[in-house]
C-alpha cells in the first residue's frame, strides 16, 4: 500500500519519522511522503521530515500544554495552510493517508481529528488515523484527552488503528527507553503492513495486496494489529506448525490493543522466504483466526521477504467492543470527570479571591 503520513503532535511526528526510516531501511518504498505538524517548536527541531509549526499567534511556538480544546482551535485556524504544504507528501500514487498522533497530548488529541476531517473533504482516497493510547500510569488529563479524541477520530476517519502504550512496553524500561522502543516496534509492524502488496523479493503463492488491507479496514471504525515472529525451517513442510503457532501468539499476546480477539473482519499476513512458506500453513492460520475472531471475513496471504524468519501480522477491524477498549473508555470517562471537578474547584476558589479585591 502506497501511503502518506501526517504526524500531529510530538508522538505523531516521532512515529511518522520512525516509520519512514524503517520503510527506507527495509527497502519497501511504501511511504510516499511524511509530514509533521506541531504547536511546539522544540518538538519539530529534532525531526528530519518536512514540518510546519501551527498556532503561532495563539501559543507562540510553546505548545498547548495538554489542552486538547486549544489544540483543536489552533489547528482549525491553520488547517488550510497545512493542506497547502501536502503537495509533495500526497502524490497521485498515494493509496491512503495515515494521520499519526499520540491521543494523550493536547496537539495530537485535539488537532488530529481536525486534520482528518479536512483531508476527508479534499481527498477521495481512504484517510486513516493511527492513534497511540496513553498507558495506565500516565496522568488523568492524558486519559481524558484520549477518550475525548477517540470519540471524534472514529467518527471522522475511515478507520482508527489503535496502539496501547502498555501493549508493546517491556518491564523495566525507563520512560524514555519505553517511548523510543514503542516507536521502533510501531514502525516495524506498521511498515510491514503497508508493504503488503509491494513485494520486494520473489513472488508469493497468494500475495496480499493493498485492496485487501483497505477492504479489511472498511469493516469497522476501530482496528488493531498483532505481530509475532519465529525462526523458519528450510523445509516448507516443517513450517506449517510454526506458522499456526506464531499466528496464535500474534493474536493472543502480540496485539497493539491487548485482549482484543473478536472482530468484524481480519487479515492474516505471513511474511518470509516464499520457499519456506507452505500454502497449507497460511490457510490453517487463516482458518484459526476465523474461528477465534468469530468473523466470516478473514483474508489471508503471504508477503515474500528475504529472511530466515517467518513474521505474522494479524490486522483486526471492528474491535470497538473489546474489553480493553471498553475499560480504557471507562477510565477516560472517570479521568475526565476528575479533571472537570478539579477545574470547578479551582474556578470556585478564584471567584472567592475575586471577591476580596
BANU-746076 format. One record per atom (N, C-alpha, C): z negated, x negated, y; residue in three letters. Coordinates in steps of 0.05 Angstrom, whole numbers, padded with zeros to 5 digits, always signed. Example, Ala and Ser with C-alpha at 12.3 -4.5 7.8 and 13.67 -1.06 7.14 Angstrom:
BEGIN
-00156-00264-00114Ala
-00156-00246-00090Ala
-00156-00264-00066Ala
-00142-00257-00045Ser
-00143-00273-00021Ser
-00157-00258+00001Ser
END
This chain:
BEGIN
+00000-00017-00024Unk
+00000+00000+00000Unk
+00000-00018+00025Unk
+00019-00013+00042Unk
+00020-00028+00067Unk
+00002-00013+00087Unk
-00018-00028+00097Unk
-00039-00015+00114Unk
-00043-00030+00139Unk
-00052-00016+00160Unk
-00061-00027+00185Unk
-00091-00022+00187Unk
-00106-00041+00198Unk
-00135-00039+00201Unk
-00143-00038+00230Unk
-00161-00020+00237Unk
-00173-00019+00263Unk
-00203-00020+00260Unk
-00215-00042+00268Unk
-00244-00045+00265Unk
-00258-00036+00291Unk
-00277-00018+00288Unk
-00292-00007+00311Unk
-00321-00016+00309Unk
-00331-00029+00330Unk
-00358-00039+00329Unk
-00360-00066+00316Unk
-00385-00077+00315Unk
-00389-00104+00304Unk
-00381-00106+00275Unk
-00393-00088+00258Unk
-00387-00089+00230Unk
-00357-00083+00224Unk
-00346-00064+00239Unk
-00318-00058+00235Unk
-00299-00081+00240Unk
-00305-00096+00261Unk
-00289-00119+00268Unk
-00291-00141+00247Unk
-00316-00146+00238Unk
-00320-00168+00218Unk
-00308-00161+00191Unk
-00311-00136+00183Unk
-00299-00128+00157Unk
-00269-00128+00158Unk
-00257-00120+00181Unk
-00228-00120+00184Unk
-00218-00148+00182Unk
-00231-00167+00195Unk
-00223-00195+00194Unk
-00225-00206+00165Unk
-00248-00199+00152Unk
-00252-00209+00124Unk
-00230-00197+00106Unk
-00223-00172+00110Unk
-00201-00160+00094Unk
-00175-00174+00098Unk
-00168-00180+00123Unk
-00143-00193+00129Unk
-00142-00221+00117Unk
-00165-00236+00119Unk
-00166-00263+00108Unk
-00163-00262+00077Unk
-00176-00243+00064Unk
-00174-00241+00035Unk
-00146-00233+00027Unk
-00133-00216+00041Unk
-00106-00207+00036Unk
-00087-00231+00037Unk
-00090-00248+00058Unk
-00073-00271+00061Unk
-00080-00292+00039Unk
-00105-00297+00034Unk
-00113-00317+00014Unk
-00102-00310-00013Unk
-00103-00284-00021Unk
-00094-00276-00047Unk
-00064-00273-00049Unk
-00050-00274-00026Unk
-00021-00271-00026Unk
-00011-00243-00029Unk
-00028-00223-00024Unk
-00020-00195-00028Unk
+00000-00186-00006Unk
-00005-00194+00019Unk
+00012-00186+00041Unk
+00013-00155+00044Unk
-00009-00142+00040Unk
-00011-00113+00042Unk
-00019-00104+00069Unk
-00032-00121+00084Unk
-00042-00113+00111Unk
-00022-00121+00132Unk
-00011-00101+00145Unk
+00010-00106+00165Unk
-00002-00117+00191Unk
-00027-00110+00198Unk
-00039-00120+00222Unk
-00068-00110+00223Unk
-00084-00124+00239Unk
-00112-00117+00243Unk
-00120-00119+00272Unk
-00137-00101+00281Unk
-00144-00100+00310Unk
-00173-00092+00311Unk
-00188-00103+00330Unk
-00216-00097+00334Unk
-00222-00085+00361Unk
-00239-00065+00362Unk
-00247-00052+00387Unk
-00277-00052+00389Unk
-00288-00059+00412Unk
-00317-00060+00415Unk
-00325-00056+00444Unk
-00351-00049+00447Unk
-00362-00046+00474Unk
-00378-00071+00482Unk
-00383-00089+00462Unk
-00399-00113+00467Unk
-00380-00138+00466Unk
-00379-00152+00488Unk
-00361-00175+00490Unk
-00367-00197+00470Unk
-00393-00202+00466Unk
-00401-00224+00448Unk
-00393-00219+00419Unk
-00392-00193+00411Unk
-00384-00187+00384Unk
-00354-00192+00379Unk
-00338-00192+00400Unk
-00310-00197+00397Unk
-00303-00227+00397Unk
-00321-00243+00409Unk
-00315-00271+00413Unk
-00313-00287+00387Unk
-00326-00278+00366Unk
-00325-00292+00340Unk
-00302-00284+00322Unk
-00285-00266+00332Unk
-00263-00256+00315Unk
-00237-00270+00321Unk
-00220-00274+00301Unk
-00194-00286+00304Unk
-00172-00266+00306Unk
-00178-00240+00300Unk
-00157-00220+00302Unk
-00156-00209+00331Unk
-00133-00196+00337Unk
-00130-00185+00364Unk
-00152-00164+00369Unk
-00160-00162+00394Unk
-00183-00144+00400Unk
-00181-00133+00428Unk
-00198-00114+00434Unk
-00199-00101+00460Unk
-00228-00093+00466Unk
-00237-00100+00490Unk
-00263-00092+00500Unk
-00260-00065+00515Unk
-00276-00045+00507Unk
-00274-00019+00519Unk
-00301-00012+00533Unk
-00300+00007+00551Unk
-00324+00017+00564Unk
-00335-00002+00585Unk
-00318-00019+00596Unk
-00329-00039+00615Unk
-00341-00026+00640Unk
-00329-00003+00649Unk
-00340+00010+00673Unk
-00368+00021+00668Unk
-00374+00029+00643Unk
-00400+00041+00637Unk
-00421+00021+00628Unk
-00413+00003+00610Unk
-00433-00015+00597Unk
-00429-00044+00603Unk
-00408-00051+00619Unk
-00404-00078+00629Unk
-00402-00099+00607Unk
-00392-00092+00583Unk
-00389-00111+00561Unk
-00415-00117+00546Unk
-00436-00101+00551Unk
-00462-00107+00537Unk
-00467-00089+00513Unk
-00448-00072+00506Unk
-00452-00054+00483Unk
-00466-00028+00492Unk
-00469-00010+00472Unk
-00481+00016+00479Unk
-00509+00019+00467Unk
-00520-00002+00456Unk
-00548-00002+00448Unk
-00555+00019+00427Unk
-00538+00022+00407Unk
-00543+00041+00385Unk
-00542+00071+00394Unk
-00532+00075+00418Unk
-00529+00103+00428Unk
-00501+00113+00421Unk
-00499+00129+00399Unk
-00472+00136+00390Unk
-00459+00157+00408Unk
-00475+00172+00422Unk
-00463+00191+00441Unk
-00449+00176+00464Unk
-00462+00155+00473Unk
-00449+00138+00494Unk
-00425+00124+00482Unk
-00427+00115+00457Unk
-00405+00102+00443Unk
-00380+00121+00442Unk
-00385+00146+00437Unk
-00363+00165+00436Unk
-00351+00170+00464Unk
-00369+00172+00484Unk
-00359+00177+00511Unk
-00341+00154+00521Unk
-00350+00129+00518Unk
-00334+00107+00529Unk
-00308+00104+00513Unk
-00309+00111+00487Unk
-00284+00109+00471Unk
-00264+00130+00480Unk
-00274+00154+00486Unk
-00256+00175+00495Unk
-00243+00167+00522Unk
-00258+00153+00539Unk
-00247+00145+00565Unk
-00225+00125+00562Unk
-00226+00108+00541Unk
-00207+00086+00538Unk
-00189+00088+00514Unk
-00189+00111+00500Unk
-00175+00113+00475Unk
-00145+00110+00478Unk
-00134+00120+00500Unk
-00105+00117+00504Unk
-00097+00088+00509Unk
-00114+00073+00522Unk
-00108+00044+00526Unk
-00109+00030+00499Unk
-00128+00039+00481Unk
-00130+00027+00454Unk
-00104+00033+00439Unk
-00094+00057+00440Unk
-00069+00064+00426Unk
-00046+00047+00436Unk
-00046+00041+00462Unk
-00024+00025+00473Unk
-00024-00004+00463Unk
-00046-00013+00451Unk
-00048-00040+00441Unk
-00040-00042+00411Unk
-00033-00020+00399Unk
-00029-00019+00370Unk
+00000-00023+00361Unk
+00018-00028+00381Unk
+00047-00030+00374Unk
+00052-00053+00354Unk
+00038-00075+00356Unk
+00042-00097+00337Unk
+00025-00095+00312Unk
+00008-00075+00311Unk
-00010-00071+00288Unk
+00001-00051+00268Unk
+00009-00028+00279Unk
+00021-00007+00262Unk
+00052-00009+00266Unk
+00066-00017+00244Unk
+00095-00020+00246Unk
+00109+00000+00228Unk
+00135+00000+00227Unk
+00150+00020+00211Unk
+00144+00019+00181Unk
+00135-00004+00171Unk
+00129-00007+00143Unk
+00101+00002+00135Unk
+00084+00008+00155Unk
+00057+00016+00150Unk
+00056+00043+00137Unk
+00041+00045+00114Unk
+00039+00070+00099Unk
+00013+00085+00104Unk
-00007+00071+00115Unk
-00033+00084+00120Unk
-00048+00067+00140Unk
-00066+00080+00155Unk
-00083+00066+00174Unk
-00112+00070+00165Unk
-00127+00048+00166Unk
-00155+00049+00159Unk
-00171+00042+00184Unk
-00189+00061+00193Unk
-00207+00056+00214Unk
-00234+00047+00201Unk
-00242+00022+00207Unk
-00265+00010+00194Unk
-00288+00009+00213Unk
-00312+00019+00204Unk
-00335+00019+00221Unk
-00361+00020+00206Unk
-00381+00006+00217Unk
-00408+00010+00208Unk
-00418+00035+00221Unk
-00428+00054+00205Unk
-00436+00080+00216Unk
-00464+00081+00228Unk
-00478+00059+00227Unk
-00505+00059+00238Unk
-00506+00052+00268Unk
-00488+00034+00276Unk
-00487+00025+00304Unk
-00476+00046+00323Unk
-00480+00041+00349Unk
-00471+00061+00369Unk
-00441+00062+00373Unk
-00428+00038+00374Unk
-00399+00037+00379Unk
-00384+00047+00355Unk
-00392+00037+00331Unk
-00378+00045+00307Unk
-00381+00075+00300Unk
-00406+00084+00301Unk
-00411+00112+00293Unk
-00400+00132+00314Unk
-00402+00125+00339Unk
-00392+00143+00360Unk
-00362+00140+00365Unk
-00352+00115+00363Unk
-00324+00110+00370Unk
-00304+00115+00348Unk
-00312+00111+00323Unk
-00293+00113+00301Unk
-00281+00141+00299Unk
-00297+00163+00300Unk
-00284+00190+00299Unk
-00265+00195+00322Unk
-00270+00184+00345Unk
-00252+00187+00368Unk
-00225+00173+00362Unk
-00227+00149+00351Unk
-00202+00134+00345Unk
-00186+00148+00323Unk
-00200+00158+00302Unk
-00186+00172+00281Unk
-00172+00197+00291Unk
-00186+00212+00308Unk
-00174+00236+00319Unk
-00149+00230+00335Unk
-00149+00209+00351Unk
-00125+00203+00367Unk
-00103+00192+00349Unk
-00109+00176+00329Unk
-00089+00167+00310Unk
-00075+00190+00296Unk
-00091+00209+00288Unk
-00080+00233+00274Unk
-00061+00248+00292Unk
-00066+00248+00318Unk
-00049+00262+00337Unk
-00022+00247+00340Unk
-00022+00221+00337Unk
+00001+00205+00343Unk
+00018+00199+00318Unk
+00005+00192+00296Unk
+00020+00182+00273Unk
+00021+00203+00251Unk
+00042+00202+00235Unk
+00046+00221+00213Unk
+00037+00210+00186Unk
+00030+00184+00185Unk
+00020+00172+00160Unk
-00009+00178+00157Unk
-00021+00176+00133Unk
-00049+00181+00129Unk
-00067+00163+00146Unk
-00088+00174+00157Unk
-00108+00159+00171Unk
-00135+00162+00156Unk
-00144+00139+00146Unk
-00169+00139+00130Unk
-00191+00125+00146Unk
-00216+00131+00139Unk
-00238+00117+00150Unk
-00251+00101+00128Unk
-00259+00076+00134Unk
-00275+00060+00116Unk
-00303+00058+00129Unk
-00322+00074+00120Unk
-00348+00076+00133Unk
-00370+00062+00118Unk
-00385+00045+00131Unk
-00406+00030+00118Unk
-00433+00043+00126Unk
-00447+00053+00106Unk
-00473+00067+00110Unk
-00495+00047+00112Unk
-00515+00051+00130Unk
-00538+00033+00132Unk
-00555+00034+00108Unk
-00568+00012+00102Unk
-00587+00011+00079Unk
-00612+00027+00085Unk
-00628+00031+00064Unk
-00652+00047+00066Unk
-00673+00033+00084Unk
-00672+00006+00085Unk
-00692-00008+00101Unk
-00684-00012+00130Unk
-00661-00001+00138Unk
-00653-00003+00166Unk
-00665+00020+00181Unk
-00668+00017+00207Unk
-00683+00036+00224Unk
-00673+00065+00224Unk
-00691+00083+00232Unk
-00686+00111+00233Unk
-00662+00118+00251Unk
-00659+00104+00273Unk
-00637+00110+00292Unk
-00611+00105+00278Unk
-00609+00085+00261Unk
-00584+00079+00247Unk
-00578+00100+00226Unk
-00599+00110+00213Unk
-00595+00131+00193Unk
-00584+00156+00207Unk
-00597+00163+00230Unk
-00589+00186+00245Unk
-00560+00184+00255Unk
-00553+00160+00266Unk
-00526+00156+00275Unk
-00506+00160+00253Unk
-00512+00149+00230Unk
-00493+00150+00207Unk
-00489+00179+00198Unk
-00511+00194+00197Unk
-00509+00222+00189Unk
-00492+00238+00207Unk
-00496+00234+00233Unk
-00480+00249+00253Unk
-00451+00241+00252Unk
-00446+00215+00250Unk
-00419+00204+00250Unk
-00404+00213+00225Unk
-00418+00213+00202Unk
-00405+00220+00177Unk
-00394+00249+00178Unk
-00410+00267+00189Unk
-00402+00295+00191Unk
-00376+00298+00207Unk
-00373+00282+00228Unk
-00349+00283+00244Unk
-00325+00269+00231Unk
-00331+00246+00219Unk
-00310+00230+00207Unk
-00296+00244+00184Unk
-00312+00257+00167Unk
-00299+00271+00144Unk
-00282+00294+00153Unk
-00287+00304+00176Unk
-00271+00326+00187Unk
-00245+00315+00199Unk
-00246+00291+00211Unk
-00223+00280+00225Unk
-00204+00264+00207Unk
-00215+00249+00188Unk
-00199+00230+00172Unk
-00187+00245+00147Unk
-00165+00234+00137Unk
-00154+00245+00113Unk
-00172+00240+00089Unk
-00186+00218+00089Unk
-00208+00213+00070Unk
-00226+00191+00082Unk
-00251+00193+00076Unk
-00270+00172+00085Unk
-00281+00157+00061Unk
-00273+00132+00059Unk
-00282+00115+00037Unk
-00309+00102+00045Unk
-00330+00108+00030Unk
-00357+00100+00037Unk
-00366+00076+00022Unk
-00381+00059+00036Unk
-00394+00036+00024Unk
-00423+00037+00033Unk
-00441+00039+00014Unk
-00470+00039+00019Unk
-00479+00010+00020Unk
-00492+00002+00043Unk
-00501-00026+00046Unk
-00519-00035+00023Unk
-00533-00016+00011Unk
-00551-00023-00011Unk
-00536-00027-00037Unk
-00511-00017-00039Unk
-00497-00017-00065Unk
-00490-00045-00074Unk
-00480-00062-00056Unk
-00470-00088-00064Unk
-00487-00111-00052Unk
-00512-00104-00045Unk
-00531-00124-00035Unk
-00548-00134-00059Unk
-00551-00160-00060Unk
-00566-00172-00082Unk
-00594-00178-00074Unk
-00613-00176-00093Unk
-00641-00181-00088Unk
-00645-00210-00079Unk
-00662-00213-00058Unk
-00669-00240-00049Unk
-00651-00250-00027Unk
-00630-00236-00020Unk
-00613-00245+00002Unk
-00626-00239+00029Unk
-00624-00258+00048Unk
-00633-00252+00075Unk
-00614-00232+00088Unk
-00622-00221+00111Unk
-00606-00201+00124Unk
-00578-00213+00130Unk
-00578-00237+00142Unk
-00552-00250+00149Unk
-00535-00255+00124Unk
-00548-00266+00103Unk
-00534-00271+00078Unk
-00524-00245+00066Unk
-00540-00225+00067Unk
-00532-00199+00056Unk
-00508-00187+00069Unk
-00508-00187+00096Unk
-00485-00176+00110Unk
-00459-00192+00105Unk
-00462-00219+00106Unk
-00438-00235+00100Unk
-00428-00231+00072Unk
-00446-00229+00053Unk
-00438-00224+00025Unk
-00426-00197+00021Unk
-00438-00177+00034Unk
-00427-00149+00032Unk
-00399-00148+00043Unk
-00395-00161+00066Unk
-00368-00162+00078Unk
-00348-00174+00059Unk
-00356-00196+00046Unk
-00339-00210+00027Unk
-00333-00192+00003Unk
-00353-00178-00007Unk
-00348-00161-00030Unk
-00331-00137-00023Unk
-00335-00126+00001Unk
-00318-00104+00010Unk
-00289-00114+00012Unk
-00285-00138+00024Unk
-00258-00149+00027Unk
-00244-00153+00001Unk
-00259-00163-00019Unk
-00246-00168-00045Unk
-00237-00142-00058Unk
-00254-00122-00057Unk
-00249-00097-00071Unk
-00227-00080-00057Unk
-00230-00077-00031Unk
-00211-00061-00016Unk
-00184-00074-00015Unk
-00183-00101-00012Unk
-00157-00114-00011Unk
-00142-00111-00038Unk
-00157-00111-00060Unk
-00144-00107-00086Unk
-00134-00078-00088Unk
-00148-00059-00077Unk
-00139-00031-00077Unk
-00113-00029-00061Unk
-00113-00041-00037Unk
-00089-00039-00020Unk
-00065-00053-00033Unk
-00071-00074-00049Unk
-00049-00088-00062Unk
-00036-00073-00084Unk
-00048-00051-00093Unk
-00036-00035-00114Unk
-00007-00027-00106Unk
+00011-00032-00123Unk
+00039-00026-00117Unk
+00054-00049-00103Unk
+00038-00070-00097Unk
+00050-00093-00084Unk
+00049-00117-00103Unk
+00056-00113-00128Unk
+00053-00134-00149Unk
+00064-00161-00141Unk
+00049-00182-00146Unk
+00058-00209-00137Unk
+00064-00227-00161Unk
+00057-00218-00185Unk
+00061-00234-00209Unk
+00072-00216-00231Unk
+00098-00219-00238Unk
+00109-00204-00260Unk
+00110-00174-00256Unk
+00116-00160-00277Unk
+00118-00130-00276Unk
+00100-00118-00297Unk
+00082-00101-00289Unk
+00064-00088-00308Unk
+00078-00066-00324Unk
+00064-00056-00345Unk
+00075-00035-00361Unk
+00075-00008-00346Unk
+00055-00004-00330Unk
+00053+00021-00315Unk
+00039+00015-00289Unk
+00054+00003-00271Unk
+00043-00007-00246Unk
+00035+00016-00228Unk
+00011+00014-00217Unk
+00002+00034-00197Unk
+00017+00029-00171Unk
+00026+00050-00158Unk
+00039+00047-00132Unk
+00023+00061-00110Unk
+00031+00057-00086Unk
+00016+00067-00063Unk
+00014+00097-00063Unk
+00035+00111-00073Unk
+00034+00140-00073Unk
+00011+00151-00090Unk
+00004+00136-00112Unk
-00018+00145-00129Unk
-00045+00141-00115Unk
-00047+00120-00098Unk
-00071+00117-00082Unk
-00073+00140-00062Unk
-00051+00146-00048Unk
-00051+00167-00028Unk
-00057+00194-00041Unk
-00044+00200-00064Unk
-00048+00226-00077Unk
-00077+00229-00087Unk
-00089+00207-00096Unk
-00117+00208-00105Unk
-00135+00214-00082Unk
-00131+00201-00059Unk
-00148+00205-00036Unk
-00144+00233-00023Unk
-00122+00246-00029Unk
-00118+00274-00019Unk
-00138+00294-00030Unk
-00150+00287-00052Unk
-00166+00307-00067Unk
-00194+00311-00056Unk
-00202+00297-00035Unk
-00229+00301-00025Unk
-00233+00286+00001Unk
-00252+00296+00018Unk
-00256+00284+00044Unk
-00275+00260+00043Unk
-00289+00255+00020Unk
-00305+00231+00017Unk
-00296+00217-00009Unk
-00295+00191-00008Unk
-00287+00175-00032Unk
-00305+00151-00035Unk
-00304+00139-00059Unk
-00320+00115-00065Unk
-00303+00098-00084Unk
-00310+00072-00084Unk
-00295+00053-00100Unk
-00314+00037-00118Unk
-00307+00035-00144Unk
-00322+00019-00163Unk
-00306-00006-00171Unk
-00321-00027-00178Unk
-00308-00052-00185Unk
-00325-00067-00206Unk
-00311-00079-00225Unk
-00324-00097-00244Unk
-00303-00116-00256Unk
-00311-00139-00265Unk
-00291-00158-00277Unk
-00304-00171-00301Unk
-00286-00183-00318Unk
-00296-00196-00343Unk
-00274-00216-00352Unk
-00282-00235-00368Unk
-00263-00254-00380Unk
-00245-00239-00399Unk
-00219-00246-00399Unk
-00199-00233-00416Unk
-00191-00253-00438Unk
-00188-00243-00462Unk
-00178-00259-00485Unk
-00148-00263-00481Unk
-00137-00284-00494Unk
-00109-00290-00492Unk
-00092-00269-00507Unk
-00104-00257-00528Unk
-00090-00237-00544Unk
-00096-00209-00532Unk
-00075-00195-00524Unk
-00079-00169-00511Unk
-00095-00149-00528Unk
-00090-00150-00555Unk
-00104-00132-00573Unk
-00134-00134-00572Unk
-00144-00158-00566Unk
-00173-00163-00564Unk
-00185-00153-00538Unk
-00168-00145-00520Unk
-00178-00136-00494Unk
-00181-00106-00490Unk
-00176-00091-00512Unk
-00179-00062-00510Unk
-00208-00055-00504Unk
-00227-00066-00519Unk
-00255-00061-00514Unk
-00265-00074-00488Unk
-00253-00097-00481Unk
-00261-00110-00455Unk
-00254-00091-00432Unk
-00231-00079-00433Unk
-00222-00061-00411Unk
-00240-00036-00410Unk
-00245-00024-00433Unk
-00261+00000-00432Unk
-00290-00005-00424Unk
-00302-00027-00433Unk
-00330-00033-00426Unk
-00332-00041-00396Unk
-00312-00055-00386Unk
-00312-00063-00358Unk
-00307-00039-00340Unk
-00292-00020-00349Unk
-00288+00005-00335Unk
-00314+00021-00333Unk
-00329+00022-00354Unk
-00355+00035-00354Unk
-00374+00022-00333Unk
-00373-00005-00333Unk
-00390-00020-00314Unk
-00382-00014-00285Unk
-00356-00013-00280Unk
-00346-00007-00253Unk
-00356+00020-00243Unk
-00355+00040-00261Unk
-00362+00067-00253Unk
-00392+00072-00252Unk
-00406+00061-00272Unk
-00435+00067-00275Unk
-00453+00049-00258Unk
-00444+00024-00253Unk
-00462+00005-00238Unk
-00448-00009-00215Unk
-00422-00005-00212Unk
-00408-00020-00191Unk
-00396-00004-00169Unk
-00405+00021-00165Unk
-00394+00038-00145Unk
-00404+00031-00116Unk
-00386+00035-00097Unk
-00394+00030-00069Unk
-00415+00050-00059Unk
-00416+00073-00072Unk
-00438+00092-00068Unk
-00450+00097-00096Unk
-00474+00085-00101Unk
-00486+00087-00127Unk
-00491+00116-00136Unk
-00494+00119-00162Unk
-00500+00146-00174Unk
-00478+00166-00168Unk
-00453+00156-00165Unk
-00430+00173-00160Unk
-00412+00173-00184Unk
-00412+00194-00200Unk
-00395+00194-00224Unk
-00378+00219-00226Unk
-00384+00240-00210Unk
-00367+00264-00211Unk
-00348+00263-00187Unk
-00323+00272-00192Unk
-00303+00270-00171Unk
-00281+00291-00175Unk
-00267+00297-00153Unk
-00244+00315-00155Unk
-00220+00302-00167Unk
-00217+00276-00161Unk
-00195+00260-00172Unk
-00203+00231-00174Unk
-00189+00216-00191Unk
-00196+00188-00195Unk
-00171+00172-00201Unk
-00173+00146-00195Unk
-00152+00127-00201Unk
-00164+00102-00214Unk
-00154+00094-00237Unk
-00164+00071-00251Unk
-00142+00049-00250Unk
-00149+00026-00238Unk
-00130+00004-00236Unk
-00141-00019-00253Unk
-00125-00029-00272Unk
-00132-00052-00288Unk
-00115-00076-00279Unk
-00128-00095-00267Unk
-00115-00118-00255Unk
-00118-00143-00272Unk
-00097-00158-00277Unk
-00098-00182-00292Unk
-00071-00191-00302Unk
-00071-00211-00319Unk
-00046-00221-00331Unk
-00033-00198-00348Unk
-00009-00191-00342Unk
+00004-00169-00355Unk
+00006-00173-00385Unk
+00008-00198-00394Unk
+00009-00204-00423Unk
-00017-00199-00437Unk
-00039-00197-00422Unk
-00065-00194-00434Unk
-00075-00165-00431Unk
-00060-00148-00418Unk
-00068-00120-00414Unk
-00055-00102-00433Unk
-00069-00091-00453Unk
-00057-00073-00473Unk
-00055-00045-00461Unk
-00033-00032-00465Unk
-00029-00005-00455Unk
-00050+00014-00466Unk
-00058+00009-00491Unk
-00078+00026-00504Unk
-00105+00024-00489Unk
-00111+00000-00480Unk
-00136-00004-00465Unk
-00136+00011-00439Unk
-00114+00010-00425Unk
-00112+00024-00399Unk
-00115+00054-00404Unk
-00102+00065-00425Unk
-00103+00093-00430Unk
-00131+00102-00439Unk
-00144+00086-00455Unk
-00172+00092-00463Unk
-00191+00092-00439Unk
-00187+00073-00421Unk
-00203+00072-00397Unk
-00199+00097-00380Unk
-00174+00104-00376Unk
-00167+00128-00360Unk
-00179+00153-00373Unk
-00177+00156-00399Unk
-00188+00179-00413Unk
-00218+00180-00411Unk
-00232+00157-00412Unk
-00261+00157-00410Unk
-00269+00166-00382Unk
-00255+00156-00361Unk
-00261+00163-00334Unk
-00257+00193-00330Unk
-00237+00204-00342Unk
-00231+00233-00341Unk
-00255+00249-00351Unk
-00265+00240-00374Unk
-00289+00254-00386Unk
-00313+00251-00368Unk
-00318+00227-00359Unk
-00342+00221-00344Unk
-00343+00234-00317Unk
-00320+00236-00303Unk
-00319+00248-00277Unk
-00314+00278-00277Unk
-00308+00289-00301Unk
-00302+00317-00304Unk
-00278+00326-00287Unk
-00259+00307-00284Unk
-00235+00313-00268Unk
-00211+00312-00286Unk
-00192+00331-00280Unk
-00167+00331-00295Unk
-00145+00316-00279Unk
-00153+00305-00256Unk
-00134+00289-00240Unk
-00142+00260-00240Unk
-00138+00247-00263Unk
-00145+00218-00265Unk
-00119+00203-00270Unk
-00111+00187-00251Unk
-00088+00170-00254Unk
-00097+00142-00264Unk
-00078+00128-00276Unk
-00085+00101-00286Unk
-00061+00083-00288Unk
-00065+00057-00285Unk
-00043+00039-00288Unk
-00053+00010-00284Unk
-00035-00009-00286Unk
-00043-00037-00283Unk
-00031-00050-00259Unk
-00043-00073-00252Unk
-00034-00088-00229Unk
-00032-00117-00238Unk
-00007-00128-00241Unk
-00004-00155-00252Unk
-00015-00176-00232Unk
-00032-00194-00243Unk
-00043-00216-00228Unk
-00043-00241-00246Unk
-00040-00264-00234Unk
-00042-00289-00249Unk
-00071-00297-00251Unk
-00085-00287-00272Unk
-00114-00291-00274Unk
-00122-00291-00303Unk
-00143-00306-00309Unk
-00155-00306-00336Unk
-00175-00283-00340Unk
-00181-00269-00318Unk
-00200-00247-00318Unk
-00185-00220-00318Unk
-00199-00199-00325Unk
-00190-00172-00321Unk
-00209-00159-00301Unk
-00198-00147-00280Unk
-00214-00133-00260Unk
-00207-00104-00260Unk
-00228-00087-00258Unk
-00224-00058-00258Unk
-00232-00046-00232Unk
-00215-00030-00220Unk
-00221-00014-00197Unk
-00222+00015-00205Unk
-00242+00030-00197Unk
-00243+00059-00202Unk
-00247+00072-00175Unk
-00226+00085-00165Unk
-00227+00100-00140Unk
-00233+00129-00146Unk
-00254+00139-00134Unk
-00262+00167-00137Unk
-00258+00182-00110Unk
-00246+00205-00111Unk
-00242+00222-00087Unk
-00256+00249-00091Unk
-00267+00260-00070Unk
-00281+00285-00072Unk
-00309+00281-00084Unk
-00324+00263-00072Unk
-00351+00256-00082Unk
-00373+00267-00065Unk
-00368+00286-00048Unk
-00387+00296-00029Unk
-00413+00307-00041Unk
-00411+00316-00067Unk
-00434+00327-00079Unk
-00451+00307-00094Unk
-00445+00281-00092Unk
-00460+00261-00107Unk
-00490+00261-00098Unk
-00508+00255-00116Unk
-00536+00254-00110Unk
-00542+00234-00087Unk
-00528+00211-00088Unk
-00534+00191-00068Unk
-00526+00200-00040Unk
-00503+00213-00037Unk
-00495+00222-00011Unk
-00512+00245-00001Unk
-00520+00263-00019Unk
-00538+00285-00010Unk
-00565+00274-00002Unk
-00575+00253-00016Unk
-00600+00241-00009Unk
-00598+00227+00018Unk
-00575+00213+00022Unk
-00571+00200+00048Unk
-00570+00220+00071Unk
-00556+00242+00067Unk
-00554+00261+00089Unk
-00581+00274+00095Unk
-00597+00277+00074Unk
-00624+00288+00079Unk
-00641+00267+00094Unk
-00638+00242+00087Unk
-00652+00220+00101Unk
-00643+00218+00130Unk
-00617+00221+00134Unk
-00606+00220+00161Unk
-00616+00244+00178Unk
-00619+00267+00165Unk
-00629+00291+00179Unk
-00658+00286+00188Unk
-00674+00276+00170Unk
-00702+00271+00176Unk
-00705+00250+00199Unk
-00688+00229+00197Unk
-00689+00208+00217Unk
-00680+00219+00244Unk
-00660+00237+00244Unk
-00651+00249+00269Unk
-00673+00266+00282Unk
-00687+00281+00265Unk
-00709+00297+00275Unk
-00731+00280+00287Unk
-00737+00257+00274Unk
-00758+00239+00284Unk
-00750+00227+00311Unk
-00724+00219+00313Unk
-00714+00207+00338Unk
-00716+00228+00360Unk
-00708+00253+00355Unk
-00709+00274+00375Unk
-00738+00279+00384Unk
-00757+00279+00365Unk
-00785+00282+00371Unk
-00795+00260+00390Unk
-00787+00235+00383Unk
-00795+00213+00400Unk
-00784+00215+00428Unk
-00759+00224+00430Unk
-00746+00227+00456Unk
-00760+00249+00472Unk
-00767+00271+00459Unk
-00781+00293+00473Unk
-00808+00284+00483Unk
-00822+00268+00466Unk
-00849+00258+00475Unk
-00846+00240+00499Unk
-00825+00222+00498Unk
-00821+00204+00520Unk
-00814+00219+00545Unk
-00797+00240+00543Unk
-00790+00256+00566Unk
-00814+00270+00578Unk
-00832+00280+00560Unk
-00856+00294+00569Unk
-00874+00275+00585Unk
-00877+00250+00574Unk
-00893+00230+00588Unk
-00881+00223+00615Unk
-00854+00221+00616Unk
-00841+00215+00641Unk
-00845+00237+00662Unk
-00845+00262+00652Unk
-00850+00285+00670Unk
-00878+00283+00682Unk
-00898+00275+00665Unk
-00925+00273+00674Unk
-00927+00251+00696Unk
-00913+00229+00692Unk
-00913+00207+00711Unk
-00900+00216+00737Unk
-00878+00232+00735Unk
-00864+00241+00759Unk
-00883+00258+00776Unk
-00901+00273+00763Unk
-00919+00290+00778Unk
-00941+00274+00793Unk
-00944+00248+00787Unk
-00964+00233+00800Unk
-00955+00221+00827Unk
-00929+00222+00832Unk
-00918+00208+00855Unk
-00906+00228+00875Unk
END
